[in-house]
Amino acid sequence: MLRPQSSPFTVPSWLKWTLAITGTLFIIAIILFLWLYIDVNHDRKQGHPLAEEIARDKGSLARIDHVSTYHGEKEFHIVQGINKSKEASIIFMDIKEKKILEEVSKEETLPLEEMRSRWENTCSNCTFKDIQYGFEEEEPVFQLTYIDEQNRYVLDYFTLQGEAFDQRFAFRQNE
């Protein structure tokens, strides 16, 4: 009686199916991740081209270096660049109303690093997270984000000259 010969490279059928299904699920997961990333990134930068256009048309910026969005009481766009007289400038605007709220020369403001340094001197046991420009109560501000000594997530505001602003939010973290 002859025994059927098998190749040493024959793989059981269940293993083929397992690998095929796993590979298909992996490819689907990558596609979903890329789609989500592109969608979120698009939303994050929504309004930036319009903000650049308003800064050029209604503001004095000749070159735009950076555009960011600040979500305060409502959404504000902050455009940084070089104005026509070759000075660094920051424009705070409301693109829904297509209105420039304030234009500030960077020379009149504290540099971000200097503001962070001043903050570190007042809160030595805190963990710094972020600093950005914001617009609160009709005034341009720095928004510092950090975790304080009591393990609270804090949003603290300072004027562009580095003085304390009368607004701070502290959120207790669940452990």
N, C-alpha and C positions, 0 to 999 in steps of 0.2 A: 504494500500500500504506500502510495506516495503522499508525503506531507507537502502541503502548499508552502512554497518558499515566500518569505517576506523580505522586503528591502530593509536595511538597517535605518533608512531615513523615513520610514513610514511613521506618521504621527497618528495617534488615535483621533477619531472623529470628534469626540467631546472636547479635546484640547484645541482643535482647529476652530470650533465654534466659540469657545471661550476667548481665544485670542482675537477672533474677528469681532465679537461683540465688544470686548474691552477696547480694542483699537477704534471702533466706530464711536463709542461713548467718549473716548479721549478726544477725538477730532471734533465732535459736537461741543464738548466742553470748551475747547480752545476757540471755536467759532463764536460761541456765546460770550466768552470773556472778551474777545476783541470787539464784538458788537457793543457790549455794555461800556467798555472803555471809550470807544469812539463816541457813543451817545452822550456819556457824562462829560467828556472833554468838550464836545460841541456846546452843551448847555453852559459850561463854565466860561466859555469864551463868547457866548452870545452877546451881542451888542458892542463888542470891541471895535469892529470896523466902523460902525456908526459913531462911536465915541472919538475915534481918530479923525473922522471926517469933520465932526463938530469942532474939535480942537484946532484943526487947520483953518476952517472957515470962520468961526466966531472967536476963536482964541488967537494967541499970537505965536503958536508953536510952528516952527519950520521943520523940525525933525522930531519924530516921536520915538522914544526909547522903550517905554513900557506902558501897558494899559492893564489896570486891575479893576475888580468889582468889589465894592464894599456894601454889605447888607446890613443896614442900620434900620431906622424907622421905615425907610424905603430903600430902593436900590440906587446906589451912586456909582459912577465910574470915575476913576482917577487916572489921568493921563500925565505921564512924565516925559519930558523932552527938553529940547533946546529951542528957545524962542528966536524971533527974527533979529534981536540984538545980541545973539550968541550967549545968552545966559540960561542956566538950567532953571526950569520952571515946572510947577505942578498945577494942573487944572483939575478942579473938582466939579463934576457936572451931573445933571439929571437928564439922561438921554430921552426919557419918556416925554419930558417937556421941551427937549432940545435946547436946554438952557445951561449956561456956564454959571455955577454958583459962586465960585471963587477961583482966582488965579494967584498963586503965591510963588515968589522967587525962592529957589532953593537956598540962596544965600541968607534969607530971612529966617530959615528954619534950622533946627538942630539936625545934624546928620543922624541917620538911624543908629549908627554905631555909638555915637555920643549919648543918645537917648537910652540905649540899652545899658551903657556903662553907668549912667546916673541911676538907673533903676536898680542895677546890681548892687550899688552902694547902699540902697535903702532896704533891700530884701535879700540878705545874704544866704538864707536857708531855703530860698525858693528855686524851683526848677523852671528855667526859661523855655517857652515853647515857640513864640512868634512875635514879630512886631510888624505892623502895617499902618498905612495911612487910612484914616476914616473920616467921616463927616457926621458929627453929632451936634444937635441943637444949633443948627445953622452955622457951625464953626468947624474948620478942618482940625483934625486931632491925630495923635498917634494912638493906636490900639495895641496894647501889650497883652499877650496871653501867657499865663504862667500857672504853675501849681504852687500855692503858698505853704507856709509852715503847718497849717492845719489840714493839709491834703485836699484843699478845695481848688477847683478849676476856676481861675480868675480872669476876667476881662477888665483891664484897667485903662483909663484914658488920660492923656496928657495933651496940653496945647502943643503946637508946633515949636514953641520956644522952650518947652520942657517943664512948664509949670503944671501942677496937679490940676486936673479937671474934676468937676463935681459929679463924676459918674464912675461907678465901679459895680461890676456884677461878679458875685462869687457863688459857685455851684458846688454843693457837697457831692463828693463822689461816693457811689455805693461800692462797698467792698465785698 
